[in-house]
Amino acid sequence: MNDKVVHPHHGAAVITKQLEQEISGERHSYFELQVATEQLTVFVPVATIDQIIRPVISKTAATKVLRIFKDEPQASGKNWSRWYKVLNEKMTSGDIYQVAEVVRDLTHAQHTKGISPALKRMLSRARVTLTSELAFAFDISTEDATERLDRSLPVPESVDA
């Protein structure tokens, strides 16, 4: 117990306990996960745990994640709905590198041309997901992880109005 893991939809979490529940006359075992970024408890069946959660990335991998911000951002192009779908798929992939790409691309779009309220919510969620795992990987506070993320993001160039 107390293992740090990542849930693809909720981000970094801690396994707090294992419990059994009877459903329709059958006993099922679950792990209880306490999500690091919100007051949320998630139950994951023991039988499918390896298909749902993954271990937290290493410090080395976390450093590589931050390097993604140096890559050229991908622009939305003309088809916003397709771009939104691609970004959403990256968010739910469970792949921290793809979540970092979402942060990079939406931060760039926000600074260069502005983004919709839905994309602002996605950016906020991506930042929370990313910082929660970075905090676990670097063994630092969420606030320190947020500062490290912000320092790694490129400084936006001035946009003429």
Salt bridges, closest charged atoms under 4 A:
GLU20 OE1 - ARG27 NE 3.05
GLU22 OE1 - ARG27 NH1 3.55
GLU26 OE1 - HIS28 NE2 3.97
GLU32 OE1 - LYS17 NZ 3.98
GLU89 OE2 - LYS85 NZ 3.90
GLU101 OE1 - LYS90 NZ 2.74
ASP105 OD1 - ARG104 NE 2.77
GLU133 OE1 - ARG54 NH2 2.72
ASP150 OD1 - ARG127 NH2 2.66
